[in-house]
Amino acid sequence: MTTMTDTANAARFREFKMPDVGEGLTEAEILKWYVQPGDTVTDGQVVCEVETAKAAVELPIPFDGVVHELRFPEGTTVDVGQVIISVDVAPGSGDAPAAPAASAAEPAPEEAPAEEPKGRQPVLVGYGVAESSTKRRARKGAPAPVQAAPAAAVPAPAPAQAAVQAELNGRGVAAAVADARPLAKPPVRKLAKDLGIDLATVVPTGAGGVITREDVHAAAAPAGAAAPEPAAEPVAPVAAAPAAEAGARETRIPVKGVRKAIAQAMVGSAFTAPHVTEFVTVDVTRTMKLVAELKEDKDMAGVRVNPLLIIAKALLVAIKRNPGVNAVWDEANQEIVQKHYVNLGIAAATPRGLIVPNIKDAHDQTLPQLAASLGELVATARDGKTSPAAMAGGTVTITNVGVFGVDTGTPILNPGESAILAVGAIKLQPWVHKGKVKPRQVTTLALSFDHRLIDGELGSKFLADIAAILEQPKRLITWA
């Protein structure tokens, strides 16, 4: 028989399920918990970081309360729709039932989900997915299963929260905390936590009083010190393989997450689209002079100017002159789909593998706007916080292998795109200039394209236009 006490307890506890954080993803691995049983959480607070087949994503919880139970330890791969955390939304209203211990060998038995109260509904997609068995992948160093705290250990609201509650005339601790909490996006909160910065002490400069990444860096910097400058290019160091045990002759690394998705995408692309790669070596001395001048231009203040910015702009202008390049092959309908917009992908190496986020509608952006977009893409990729949405819908990609000192390469198309431009290292080389051999800044470009869409003439014209702009940057004005 169900008692009134059972009903009350069921209403007290809300469950947060693993959402579909990408496009039809079925599972994700819990990389890190940011909360423990007994911690107070508020609507929108990031509670864990998960890795999907596309990226690492931070999950915010859509309600207030006190953490009752973490259903799975770090390192566990969980199906979309599985409950990962339960929260006591009415702490202090009675004794909480003992939480079952999570086991690394067997899934914890699931309680019947309580009916969602009316009001604010979860904003993450993926709710209502039929639950299925949970896959667990053992790994070395995985933490012991998380044990739920007994009811007696659940803390009462902090004194600071109580003070806010009194100030707001008894509207409730959760509402008071939500009002008093500094405004910042989850990645910025994570950055502040990593740097040991209290967001309440940071002066916001973003629109509407939102704290930005730059605000946190400024607060962390010593007095008189400048905020750290972004990396030179949108490439982060690739994570090293696990250290081999003494005497071991082999090390086996599980293929999963981003690395697995990369492998599948590259194989699919290489054996679906007939690749053709063309090369051109170009004198970019004038482009390098333009970069130096733009760094001193007041209209470019606050954004990073580098050769990649001019190369990206040159590619966008070349697409305008050769629109047939910006298309995709629709195998199902046997159609060529011409794109009238450019979502410019920038290949970036991250600790979890290669990703290709893209700048939406890059064709409509001015040079300062494009520089700002590149800077934001760099920072997000470097922190490993690129969202799946940021990697979807690309049309053309640039990969800058020159940052590794490589002259050029034969890049593989990003699936669903028609062309990819590889940019080699810019080096001082002897070059015939105005009839004389002189030291000039030279680089090699390589363009791979889908030969179903782009024939040799179109591909050659497109690459030649990019090279011509980089040799004579004034064409950015005359051709745009």
VOPAGU-2260 file (C-alpha; in pm, 1 decimal, decimal comma):
REM VOPAGU-2260
SITE   aa  ch    i         X         Y         Z
SITE  MET   A    0       0,0       0,0       0,0
SITE  THR   A    1     130,9     347,1     -90,2
SITE  THR   A    2     136,0     576,0     210,0
SITE  MET   A    3     122,1     952,6     224,6
SITE  THR   A    4     487,3     948,5     335,5
SITE  ASP   A    5     590,0     752,3      24,5
SITE  THR   A    6     402,1     996,1    -198,1
SITE  ALA   A    7     564,9    1294,5     -28,6
SITE  ASN   A    8     911,5    1142,8     -66,3
SITE  ALA   A    9     846,1    1069,1    -435,1
SITE  ALA   A   10     748,9    1432,0    -492,3
SITE  ARG   A   11    1063,0    1550,1    -313,1
SITE  PHE   A   12    1310,4    1381,9    -544,0
SITE  ARG   A   13    1358,6    1476,7    -907,9
SITE  GLU   A   14    1574,3    1280,6   -1147,2
SITE  PHE   A   15    1798,2    1420,7   -1417,8
SITE  LYS   A   16    1847,1    1195,2   -1720,2
SITE  MET   A   17    2132,9    1179,8   -1967,8
SITE  PRO   A   18    2013,9    1406,9   -2250,1
SITE  ASP   A   19    2086,5    1377,6   -2620,0
SITE  VAL   A   20    2347,3    1655,1   -2626,7
SITE  GLY   A   21    2420,7    1613,0   -2996,2
SITE  GLU   A   22    2236,1    1510,0   -3308,0
SITE  GLY   A   23    2085,1    1169,9   -3239,8
SITE  LEU   A   24    2362,5    1051,0   -3007,8
SITE  THR   A   25    2280,6     737,3   -2809,0
SITE  GLU   A   26    2536,6     742,9   -2527,8
SITE  ALA   A   27    2795,0     954,6   -2347,4
SITE  GLU   A   28    3076,4     891,7   -2099,7
SITE  ILE   A   29    3075,1    1073,8   -1765,9
SITE  LEU   A   30    3416,5    1239,5   -1750,9
SITE  LYS   A   31    3385,9    1438,1   -1429,2
SITE  TRP   A   32    3136,0    1517,6   -1154,6
SITE  TYR   A   33    3139,0    1875,0   -1026,8
SITE  VAL   A   34    2903,4    1800,5    -736,1
SITE  GLN   A   35    2874,4    1537,3    -463,1
SITE  PRO   A   36    2582,8    1412,8    -250,8
SITE  GLY   A   37    2481,6    1684,0      -6,2
SITE  ASP   A   38    2584,9    1974,4    -233,0
SITE  THR   A   39    2328,2    2246,2    -303,0
SITE  VAL   A   40    2259,9    2301,7    -674,9
SITE  THR   A   41    2068,3    2574,5    -855,4
SITE  ASP   A   42    1884,5    2588,2   -1185,4
SITE  GLY   A   43    2141,4    2610,6   -1467,0
SITE  GLN   A   44    2439,3    2499,3   -1258,4
SITE  VAL   A   45    2682,6    2263,2   -1433,4
SITE  VAL   A   46    2687,1    1930,9   -1247,0
SITE  CYS   A   47    2904,6    1713,3   -1472,0
SITE  GLU   A   48    3108,5    1693,1   -1791,2
SITE  VAL   A   49    3039,4    1418,1   -2043,6
SITE  GLU   A   50    3209,9    1312,5   -2363,9
SITE  THR   A   51    3007,9    1217,8   -2668,9
SITE  ALA   A   52    3124,0    1096,3   -3007,0
SITE  LYS   A   53    3169,4    1460,3   -3106,2
SITE  ALA   A   54    3285,4    1666,4   -2810,1
SITE  ALA   A   55    3307,1    1715,2   -2436,3
SITE  VAL   A   56    2993,7    1886,2   -2306,1
SITE  GLU   A   57    2902,8    2031,3   -1966,9
SITE  LEU   A   58    2552,9    1945,8   -1844,0
SITE  PRO   A   59    2354,3    2204,3   -1643,2
SITE  ILE   A   60    2077,5    2080,7   -1415,1
SITE  PRO   A   61    1731,5    2235,0   -1475,8
SITE  PHE   A   62    1610,0    2266,4   -1114,7
SITE  ASP   A   63    1715,6    2365,8    -761,6
SITE  GLY   A   64    1777,8    2142,2    -462,6
SITE  VAL   A   65    2031,1    1927,9    -277,2
SITE  VAL   A   66    2213,0    1641,4    -451,1
SITE  HIS   A   67    2075,7    1312,8    -314,8
SITE  GLU   A   68    2252,3    1053,8    -530,4
SITE  LEU   A   69    2498,9    1024,1    -819,2
SITE  ARG   A   70    2387,1     713,4   -1006,7
SITE  PHE   A   71    2712,5     643,2   -1192,4
SITE  PRO   A   72    3083,2     701,7   -1118,7
SITE  GLU   A   73    3322,2     886,6   -1347,9
SITE  GLY   A   74    3433,4     680,1   -1645,1
SITE  THR   A   75    3094,9     513,0   -1698,1
SITE  THR   A   76    2931,6     519,9   -2042,2
SITE  VAL   A   77    2559,8     586,8   -2000,0
SITE  ASP   A   78    2280,0     553,4   -2254,5
SITE  VAL   A   79    2069,6     857,4   -2337,6
SITE  GLY   A   80    1759,9     854,5   -2115,7
SITE  GLN   A   81    1926,4     689,2   -1815,0
SITE  VAL   A   82    1895,5     871,9   -1480,6
SITE  ILE   A   83    2238,7    1001,9   -1377,7
SITE  ILE   A   84    2158,1    1212,5   -1069,5
SITE  SER   A   85    1868,2    1259,7    -826,6
SITE  VAL   A   86    1805,5    1583,0    -639,5
SITE  ASP   A   87    1607,3    1655,8    -322,6
SITE  VAL   A   88    1400,7    1958,3    -426,1
SITE  ALA   A   89    1249,9    2002,1     -77,5
SITE  PRO   A   90    1541,8    1952,0     166,1
SITE  GLY   A   91    1456,9    1950,1     534,6
SITE  SER   A   92    1095,1    1842,0     484,0
SITE  GLY   A   93    1149,1    1490,6     618,9
SITE  ASP   A   94    1380,2    1193,7     627,4
SITE  ALA   A   95    1519,6    1098,2     290,6
SITE  PRO   A   96    1516,2     732,4     195,5
SITE  ALA   A   97    1854,1     564,1     189,9
SITE  ALA   A   98    2007,2     587,1    -157,9
SITE  PRO   A   99    2127,8     265,1    -316,7
SITE  ALA   A  100    2500,2     244,9    -373,1
SITE  ALA   A  101    2614,7     271,0    -736,0
SITE  SER   A  102    2801,5     -36,1    -849,9
SITE  ALA   A  103    3069,3     -57,7   -1114,1
SITE  ALA   A  104    2957,9    -411,7   -1195,5
SITE  GLU   A  105    2578,4    -388,3   -1198,9
SITE  PRO   A  106    2342,0    -101,3   -1279,4
SITE  ALA   A  107    2164,9      45,9    -979,1
SITE  PRO   A  108    1794,7     -47,7    -967,6
SITE  GLU   A  109    1581,4     233,3   -1099,0
SITE  GLU   A  110    1301,9     384,1    -893,7
SITE  ALA   A  111     973,5     472,3   -1057,5
SITE  PRO   A  112    1021,8     830,2   -1182,0
SITE  ALA   A  113     815,4    1088,1    -999,8
SITE  GLU   A  114     568,5    1287,8   -1203,5
SITE  GLU   A  115     728,1    1609,6   -1321,6
SITE  PRO   A  116     575,1    1904,3   -1138,1
SITE  LYS   A  117     418,3    2175,0   -1345,5
SITE  GLY   A  118     622,9    2483,6   -1413,5
SITE  ARG   A  119     963,0    2504,5   -1572,4
SITE  GLN   A  120    1035,8    2195,9   -1781,9
SITE  PRO   A  121    1387,7    2066,7   -1866,5
SITE  VAL   A  122    1532,1    2255,6   -2161,5
SITE  LEU   A  123    1774,0    1983,7   -2271,2
SITE  VAL   A  124    1657,8    1748,1   -2542,4
SITE  GLY   A  125    1657,8    1374,6   -2490,1
SITE  TYR   A  126    1392,0    1342,1   -2216,3
SITE  GLY   A  127    1133,8    1071,6   -2265,8
SITE  VAL   A  128    1376,9     838,4   -2444,5
SITE  ALA   A  129    1308,8     474,7   -2361,2
SITE  GLU   A  130    1559,1     351,4   -2107,9
SITE  SER   A  131    1792,6      72,0   -2203,3
SITE  SER   A  132    2076,1    -114,4   -2042,7
SITE  THR   A  133    2375,3      86,9   -1932,6
SITE  LYS   A  134    2711,3       7,0   -2081,9
SITE  ARG   A  135    3006,8      25,8   -1847,5
SITE  ARG   A  136    3362,4      45,2   -1960,9
SITE  ALA   A  137    3621,2     -35,7   -1701,5
SITE  ARG   A  138    3932,7     171,4   -1705,3
SITE  LYS   A  139    4237,6     200,1   -1487,5
SITE  GLY   A  140    4218,6     455,0   -1214,9
SITE  ALA   A  141    3840,8     478,1   -1224,8
SITE  PRO   A  142    3712,7     611,6    -892,7
SITE  ALA   A  143    3521,2     394,4    -652,5
SITE  PRO   A  144    3141,5     398,9    -685,3
SITE  VAL   A  145    2985,1     705,4    -533,9
SITE  GLN   A  146    2792,7     643,1    -212,1
SITE  ALA   A  147    2491,8     858,1    -133,3
SITE  ALA   A  148    2508,4    1063,0     183,1
SITE  PRO   A  149    2264,7     967,2     461,3
SITE  ALA   A  150    1981,0    1204,0     535,1
SITE  ALA   A  151    2155,1    1336,6     843,4
SITE  ALA   A  152    2445,0    1458,6     629,2
SITE  VAL   A  153    2229,4    1680,0     406,5
SITE  PRO   A  154    2334,3    2035,2     495,4
SITE  ALA   A  155    2094,0    2309,8     578,9
SITE  PRO   A  156    2099,9    2617,9     355,8
SITE  ALA   A  157    2419,4    2820,9     397,3
SITE  PRO   A  158    2404,4    3132,8     616,2
SITE  ALA   A  159    2467,0    3351,3     312,9
SITE  GLN   A  160    2167,4    3199,8     137,7
SITE  ALA   A  161    1953,3    3250,3     447,0
SITE  ALA   A  162    2054,6    3614,7     453,2
SITE  VAL   A  163    1954,0    3656,6      91,3
SITE  GLN   A  164    1625,5    3485,1     168,4
SITE  ALA   A  165    1551,1    3727,7     451,6
SITE  GLU   A  166    1644,1    4020,0     229,4
SITE  LEU   A  167    1398,5    3907,2     -35,7
SITE  ASN   A  168    1116,1    3877,4     218,1
SITE  GLY   A  169    1093,6    3500,6     235,3
SITE  ARG   A  170    1071,5    3413,8    -133,8
SITE  GLY   A  171    1279,5    3099,7     -71,5
SITE  VAL   A  172    1645,7    3004,4     -65,5
SITE  ALA   A  173    1646,0    2876,4    -423,9
SITE  ALA   A  174    1498,6    3199,2    -563,0
SITE  ALA   A  175    1735,6    3410,1    -356,2
SITE  VAL   A  176    2039,7    3217,9    -472,8
SITE  ALA   A  177    1927,4    3242,5    -834,6
SITE  ASP   A  178    1890,9    3620,7    -806,9
SITE  ALA   A  179    2219,9    3672,3    -624,2
SITE  ARG   A  180    2424,1    3441,1    -847,5
SITE  PRO   A  181    2661,2    3624,8   -1087,4
SITE  LEU   A  182    2565,0    3593,4   -1453,7
SITE  ALA   A  183    2806,8    3376,8   -1653,4
SITE  LYS   A  184    2794,6    3091,1   -1902,4
SITE  PRO   A  185    2889,2    2739,4   -1784,3
SITE  PRO   A  186    3233,2    2739,1   -1955,9
SITE  VAL   A  187    3315,1    3069,9   -1787,1
SITE  ARG   A  188    3207,0    2931,6   -1449,4
SITE  LYS   A  189    3429,7    2629,4   -1507,0
SITE  LEU   A  190    3724,4    2856,5   -1597,2
SITE  ALA   A  191    3671,9    3061,8   -1280,8
SITE  LYS   A  192    3658,1    2743,5   -1071,8
SITE  ASP   A  193    3981,8    2613,7   -1226,8
SITE  LEU   A  194    4157,8    2945,7   -1161,3
SITE  GLY   A  195    4020,4    2974,6    -807,3
SITE  ILE   A  196    3829,7    3295,1    -885,2
SITE  ASP   A  197    3509,6    3385,6    -698,4
SITE  LEU   A  198    3269,6    3513,2    -965,1
SITE  ALA   A  199    3111,6    3742,5    -707,3
SITE  THR   A  200    3437,5    3942,7    -707,8
SITE  VAL   A  201    3463,6    3972,7   -1087,7
SITE  VAL   A  202    3356,8    4294,2   -1260,1
SITE  PRO   A  203    3137,0    4198,8   -1560,6
SITE  THR   A  204    3185,0    4369,4   -1897,4
SITE  GLY   A  205    2946,5    4159,8   -2108,6
SITE  ALA   A  206    2605,4    4271,3   -2227,7
SITE  GLY   A  207    2345,6    4268,1   -1951,4
SITE  GLY   A  208    2608,0    4230,8   -1679,6
SITE  VAL   A  209    2729,7    3889,2   -1799,6
SITE  ILE   A  210    3079,8    3787,3   -1690,6
SITE  THR   A  211    3300,8    3694,0   -1988,0
SITE  ARG   A  212    3609,6    3475,5   -2018,3
SITE  GLU   A  213    3824,0    3789,6   -2045,2
SITE  ASP   A  214    3678,3    3921,8   -1718,5
SITE  VAL   A  215    3787,3    3604,8   -1538,6
SITE  HIS   A  216    4137,2    3620,1   -1686,6
SITE  ALA   A  217    4161,9    3985,5   -1585,1
SITE  ALA   A  218    4059,7    3899,4   -1229,0
SITE  ALA   A  219    4315,3    3617,7   -1216,9
SITE  ALA   A  220    4602,3    3826,6   -1351,7
SITE  PRO   A  221    4837,0    3995,9   -1101,0
SITE  ALA   A  222    4802,3    4370,5   -1062,0
SITE  GLY   A  223    4945,8    4544,3   -1367,3
SITE  ALA   A  224    4969,3    4223,3   -1568,8
SITE  ALA   A  225    4791,5    4186,4   -1900,3
SITE  ALA   A  226    4538,5    3914,1   -1963,2
SITE  PRO   A  227    4689,2    3608,4   -2135,0
SITE  GLU   A  228    4699,0    3630,4   -2514,2
SITE  PRO   A  229    4518,8    3359,8   -2711,6
SITE  ALA   A  230    4721,7    3088,9   -2880,3
SITE  ALA   A  231    4874,5    3180,8   -3215,0
SITE  GLU   A  232    4656,7    2939,3   -3408,6
SITE  PRO   A  233    4339,3    2738,0   -3335,6
SITE  VAL   A  234    4534,8    2424,8   -3254,4
SITE  ALA   A  235    4580,2    2274,6   -2909,4
SITE  PRO   A  236    4841,8    2007,3   -2829,8
SITE  VAL   A  237    4720,3    1655,3   -2888,5
SITE  ALA   A  238    4705,0    1450,5   -2571,1
SITE  ALA   A  239    4989,9    1205,3   -2527,9
SITE  ALA   A  240    4923,5     833,1   -2522,9
SITE  PRO   A  241    4910,1     668,3   -2180,0
SITE  ALA   A  242    5253,9     599,5   -2037,5
SITE  ALA   A  243    5366,1     242,7   -2099,5
SITE  GLU   A  244    5422,3      19,7   -1799,7
SITE  ALA   A  245    5780,1     -83,2   -1727,4
SITE  GLY   A  246    5885,8    -358,9   -1966,5
SITE  ALA   A  247    5565,7    -340,3   -2171,7
SITE  ARG   A  248    5608,5    -388,1   -2545,4
SITE  GLU   A  249    5261,9    -262,2   -2639,0
SITE  THR   A  250    5001,4     -19,2   -2510,0
SITE  ARG   A  251    4638,5     -60,0   -2614,3
SITE  ILE   A  252    4422,0     252,2   -2623,5
SITE  PRO   A  253    4042,2     209,1   -2649,1
SITE  VAL   A  254    3892,9     371,7   -2958,7
SITE  LYS   A  255    3595,4     572,7   -2837,5
SITE  GLY   A  256    3443,5     918,4   -2822,1
SITE  VAL   A  257    3586,2    1180,3   -3058,2
SITE  ARG   A  258    3864,0     952,5   -3187,4
SITE  LYS   A  259    3610,8     687,1   -3291,3
SITE  ALA   A  260    3394,4     946,6   -3465,5
SITE  ILE   A  261    3699,2    1086,9   -3650,0
SITE  ALA   A  262    3796,5     743,7   -3778,9
SITE  GLN   A  263    3446,5     665,3   -3902,7
SITE  ALA   A  264    3406,5    1005,4   -4069,4
SITE  MET   A  265    3743,8     993,6   -4245,3
SITE  VAL   A  266    3689,1     641,5   -4378,0
SITE  GLY   A  267    3341,6     734,0   -4497,5
SITE  SER   A  268    3467,3    1048,8   -4667,9
SITE  ALA   A  269    3774,5     892,0   -4829,5
SITE  PHE   A  270    3575,5     604,2   -4981,9
SITE  THR   A  271    3264,4     800,7   -5078,7
SITE  ALA   A  272    3383,3    1126,7   -5235,1
SITE  PRO   A  273    3646,7    1098,8   -5512,3
SITE  HIS   A  274    3922,6    1325,1   -5382,6
SITE  VAL   A  275    4142,5    1541,6   -5604,7
SITE  THR   A  276    4420,6    1754,0   -5454,5
SITE  GLU   A  277    4592,7    2045,6   -5628,4
SITE  PHE   A  278    4887,3    2251,8   -5505,1
SITE  VAL   A  279    5018,7    2603,3   -5551,9
SITE  THR   A  280    5320,4    2780,2   -5402,6
SITE  VAL   A  281    5269,8    3150,6   -5349,7
SITE  ASP   A  282    5462,6    3458,4   -5239,1
SITE  VAL   A  283    5273,7    3594,9   -4936,3
SITE  THR   A  284    5515,4    3873,9   -4846,9
SITE  ARG   A  285    5252,5    4143,5   -4904,3
SITE  THR   A  286    4999,6    3948,5   -4697,5
SITE  MET   A  287    5245,8    3936,4   -4407,1
SITE  LYS   A  288    5296,5    4313,6   -4437,2
SITE  LEU   A  289    4918,9    4360,5   -4431,0
SITE  VAL   A  290    4896,2    4150,7   -4115,0
SITE  ALA   A  291    5155,7    4372,6   -3947,9
SITE  GLU   A  292    4965,9    4688,2   -4050,5
SITE  LEU   A  293    4629,7    4555,2   -3932,9
SITE  LYS   A  294    4775,9    4479,6   -3590,8
SITE  GLU   A  295    4829,1    4854,8   -3552,4
SITE  ASP   A  296    4488,1    4950,4   -3693,9
SITE  LYS   A  297    4250,8    5094,5   -3431,8
SITE  ASP   A  298    3953,8    4924,8   -3601,7
SITE  MET   A  299    4113,8    4587,1   -3524,4
SITE  ALA   A  300    4183,0    4667,9   -3159,8
SITE  GLY   A  301    4082,7    4389,1   -2923,6
SITE  VAL   A  302    4096,8    4108,6   -3181,5
SITE  ARG   A  303    4383,1    3884,9   -3284,7
SITE  VAL   A  304    4520,4    3940,9   -3634,8
SITE  ASN   A  305    4726,3    3665,7   -3796,8
SITE  PRO   A  306    4782,1    3516,9   -4143,8
SITE  LEU   A  307    4495,0    3271,2   -4095,2
SITE  LEU   A  308    4253,1    3565,1   -4081,9
SITE  ILE   A  309    4362,9    3692,1   -4426,0
SITE  ILE   A  310    4365,2    3339,6   -4569,6
SITE  ALA   A  311    4008,2    3286,0   -4444,8
SITE  LYS   A  312    3896,1    3614,3   -4601,0
SITE  ALA   A  313    4070,2    3526,3   -4927,2
SITE  LEU   A  314    3888,3    3191,9   -4937,4
SITE  LEU   A  315    3551,8    3362,2   -4879,5
SITE  VAL   A  316    3616,4    3608,0   -5163,2
SITE  ALA   A  317    3727,3    3321,1   -5390,7
SITE  ILE   A  318    3400,7    3136,6   -5315,7
SITE  LYS   A  319    3207,0    3448,1   -5415,6
SITE  ARG   A  320    3389,6    3442,7   -5750,1
SITE  ASN   A  321    3348,5    3065,0   -5786,6
SITE  PRO   A  322    3012,3    2979,7   -5622,0
SITE  GLY   A  323    3003,5    2629,0   -5770,9
SITE  VAL   A  324    3267,9    2526,0   -5516,0
SITE  ASN   A  325    3026,7    2579,1   -5226,3
SITE  ALA   A  326    2798,1    2281,4   -5278,9
SITE  VAL   A  327    2725,7    1929,6   -5157,1
SITE  TRP   A  328    2642,9    1602,6   -5328,2
SITE  ASP   A  329    2304,0    1459,1   -5226,6
SITE  GLU   A  330    2341,2    1088,2   -5302,0
SITE  ALA   A  331    1988,6     993,8   -5193,4
SITE  ASN   A  332    1817,9    1239,9   -5428,9
SITE  GLN   A  333    2093,3    1246,6   -5692,8
SITE  GLU   A  334    2117,5    1624,6   -5669,3
SITE  ILE   A  335    2387,7    1886,0   -5629,7
SITE  VAL   A  336    2281,6    2121,9   -5351,9
SITE  GLN   A  337    2422,9    2470,6   -5406,2
SITE  LYS   A  338    2485,2    2659,7   -5080,0
SITE  HIS   A  339    2427,0    3035,6   -5076,8
SITE  TYR   A  340    2598,5    3074,6   -4741,5
SITE  VAL   A  341    2939,8    2976,4   -4608,9
SITE  ASN   A  342    2985,3    2805,7   -4273,8
SITE  LEU   A  343    3364,3    2818,2   -4260,5
SITE  GLY   A  344    3520,7    2522,7   -4078,4
SITE  ILE   A  345    3855,8    2552,7   -3900,9
SITE  ALA   A  346    4023,8    2219,2   -3824,1
SITE  ALA   A  347    4162,1    2217,9   -3469,5
SITE  ALA   A  348    4367,3    1958,6   -3283,2
SITE  THR   A  349    4244,3    1919,6   -2925,7
SITE  PRO   A  350    4339,6    1686,0   -2638,4
SITE  ARG   A  351    4049,3    1460,6   -2743,0
SITE  GLY   A  352    4132,0    1456,3   -3113,8
SITE  LEU   A  353    4066,2    1654,2   -3429,5
SITE  ILE   A  354    3748,3    1861,1   -3442,1
SITE  VAL   A  355    3616,4    2100,0   -3707,3
SITE  PRO   A  356    3397,7    2374,5   -3559,3
SITE  ASN   A  357    3269,6    2626,3   -3808,8
SITE  ILE   A  358    3189,5    2996,3   -3819,9
SITE  LYS   A  359    2824,2    3031,7   -3916,0
SITE  ASP   A  360    2750,9    3265,9   -4209,2
SITE  ALA   A  361    3115,7    3367,4   -4234,4
SITE  HIS   A  362    3046,5    3519,5   -4577,6
SITE  ASP   A  363    2848,7    3801,4   -4413,7
SITE  GLN   A  364    3117,7    3898,9   -4163,3
SITE  THR   A  365    3348,0    4196,7   -4188,4
SITE  LEU   A  366    3719,1    4148,3   -4125,3
SITE  PRO   A  367    3695,7    4256,1   -3757,2
SITE  GLN   A  368    3393,5    4028,8   -3707,3
SITE  LEU   A  369    3573,8    3737,6   -3870,8
SITE  ALA   A  370    3876,2    3797,0   -3646,8
SITE  ALA   A  371    3652,8    3794,2   -3338,5
SITE  SER   A  372    3481,9    3472,9   -3452,5
SITE  LEU   A  373    3817,8    3303,1   -3507,9
SITE  GLY   A  374    3934,1    3413,2   -3162,4
SITE  GLU   A  375    3621,9    3273,4   -2997,0
SITE  LEU   A  376    3656,4    2947,5   -3189,9
SITE  VAL   A  377    4020,7    2918,4   -3075,4
SITE  ALA   A  378    3939,5    2973,6   -2707,8
SITE  THR   A  379    3646,5    2732,8   -2706,0
SITE  ALA   A  380    3836,6    2457,0   -2887,6
SITE  ARG   A  381    4140,6    2500,7   -2662,3
SITE  ASP   A  382    3923,0    2454,7   -2354,0
SITE  GLY   A  383    3760,0    2146,1   -2505,8
SITE  LYS   A  384    3413,3    2303,6   -2485,6
SITE  THR   A  385    3316,0    2310,6   -2851,2
SITE  SER   A  386    2949,2    2209,5   -2875,6
SITE  PRO   A  387    2819,1    1955,0   -3129,7
SITE  ALA   A  388    2607,9    2230,7   -3287,0
SITE  ALA   A  389    2924,2    2433,5   -3356,2
SITE  MET   A  390    3062,1    2141,9   -3560,4
SITE  ALA   A  391    2748,3    2079,8   -3766,0
SITE  GLY   A  392    2655,6    2232,3   -4101,3
SITE  GLY   A  393    3001,7    2324,8   -4231,5
SITE  THR   A  394    3044,5    2389,8   -4604,2
SITE  VAL   A  395    3419,8    2448,8   -4662,3
SITE  THR   A  396    3715,1    2395,2   -4425,5
SITE  ILE   A  397    4065,0    2534,3   -4367,3
SITE  THR   A  398    4330,8    2320,9   -4196,5
SITE  ASN   A  399    4649,5    2500,2   -4093,2
SITE  VAL   A  400    4923,3    2237,2   -4091,4
SITE  GLY   A  401    5185,0    2511,0   -4114,7
SITE  VAL   A  402    5179,8    2564,3   -3738,3
SITE  PHE   A  403    5359,6    2228,9   -3709,2
SITE  GLY   A  404    5630,3    2336,3   -3954,8
SITE  VAL   A  405    5482,0    2121,0   -4234,1
SITE  ASP   A  406    5501,8    2250,4   -4592,0
SITE  THR   A  407    5162,5    2111,0   -4697,0
SITE  GLY   A  408    4949,4    1795,6   -4708,0
SITE  THR   A  409    4665,8    1618,2   -4888,5
SITE  PRO   A  410    4370,4    1673,5   -4652,6
SITE  ILE   A  411    4059,2    1454,6   -4649,2
SITE  LEU   A  412    3724,3    1628,7   -4689,4
SITE  ASN   A  413    3511,2    1686,2   -4384,7
SITE  PRO   A  414    3198,4    1473,0   -4448,6
SITE  GLY   A  415    2923,3    1668,8   -4621,7
SITE  GLU   A  416    3160,4    1935,7   -4754,5
SITE  SER   A  417    3296,7    1997,9   -5101,7
SITE  ALA   A  418    3646,8    2134,8   -5039,8
SITE  ILE   A  419    3921,4    2170,0   -4778,8
SITE  LEU   A  420    4223,3    2401,4   -4798,8
SITE  ALA   A  421    4551,5    2303,3   -4630,4
SITE  VAL   A  422    4784,3    2592,4   -4546,0
SITE  GLY   A  423    5154,5    2513,3   -4513,8
SITE  ALA   A  424    5427,7    2683,8   -4314,4
SITE  ILE   A  425    5519,7    3038,4   -4419,1
SITE  LYS   A  426    5897,3    3046,3   -4467,0
SITE  LEU   A  427    6158,0    3292,5   -4589,4
SITE  GLN   A  428    6278,9    3148,0   -4920,6
SITE  PRO   A  429    6470,4    3264,4   -5229,7
SITE  TRP   A  430    6214,5    3380,7   -5485,1
SITE  VAL   A  431    6228,2    3552,2   -5821,7
SITE  HIS   A  432    6071,6    3894,5   -5763,2
SITE  LYS   A  433    6076,9    4161,9   -6035,8
SITE  GLY   A  434    6346,0    3972,9   -6225,0
SITE  LYS   A  435    6577,6    3926,2   -5928,4
SITE  VAL   A  436    6621,6    3651,7   -5671,9
SITE  LYS   A  437    6521,5    3791,0   -5334,7
SITE  PRO   A  438    6425,9    3649,0   -4992,5
SITE  ARG   A  439    6045,7    3640,1   -4979,3
SITE  GLN   A  440    5779,2    3494,4   -4747,7
SITE  VAL   A  441    5647,0    3185,3   -4927,6
SITE  THR   A  442    5389,8    2916,7   -4850,0
SITE  THR   A  443    5227,1    2621,0   -5026,2
SITE  LEU   A  444    4850,9    2572,9   -5042,3
SITE  ALA   A  445    4681,4    2239,7   -5109,0
SITE  LEU   A  446    4315,0    2216,1   -5207,8
SITE  SER   A  447    4130,5    1884,0   -5188,7
SITE  PHE   A  448    3784,2    1875,3   -5345,5
SITE  ASP   A  449    3501,5    1637,9   -5436,4
SITE  HIS   A  450    3546,1    1560,8   -5806,5
SITE  ARG   A  451    3176,7    1474,2   -5842,5
SITE  LEU   A  452    3098,3    1840,6   -5778,6
SITE  ILE   A  453    3409,8    2026,7   -5881,2
SITE  ASP   A  454    3593,9    1953,5   -6202,8
SITE  GLY   A  455    3958,8    2035,8   -6260,4
SITE  GLU   A  456    3889,6    2374,4   -6419,2
SITE  LEU   A  457    3671,3    2503,4   -6135,4
SITE  GLY   A  458    3902,5    2367,1   -5867,3
SITE  SER   A  459    4205,1    2522,8   -6035,9
SITE  LYS   A  460    4037,0    2864,1   -6074,0
SITE  PHE   A  461    3928,3    2860,0   -5710,3
SITE  LEU   A  462    4277,2    2777,9   -5581,3
SITE  ALA   A  463    4439,0    3027,7   -5818,5
SITE  ASP   A  464    4207,6    3303,7   -5691,9
SITE  ILE   A  465    4302,4    3232,8   -5328,8
SITE  ALA   A  466    4671,6    3243,5   -5423,1
SITE  ALA   A  467    4629,1    3565,6   -5621,8
SITE  ILE   A  468    4464,1    3741,6   -5326,1
SITE  LEU   A  469    4738,7    3632,3   -5087,9
SITE  GLU   A  470    5001,3    3755,2   -5335,2
SITE  GLN   A  471    4820,3    4087,4   -5390,0
SITE  PRO   A  472    4592,0    4149,5   -5085,6
SITE  LYS   A  473    4447,6    4463,8   -5247,3
SITE  ARG   A  474    4231,8    4223,6   -5448,1
SITE  LEU   A  475    4029,0    4181,5   -5128,0
SITE  ILE   A  476    3894,4    4526,3   -5214,4
SITE  THR   A  477    3868,6    4500,2   -5592,0
SITE  TRP   A  478    3719,1    4149,3   -5596,9
SITE  ALA   A  479    3495,3    4157,0   -5290,0
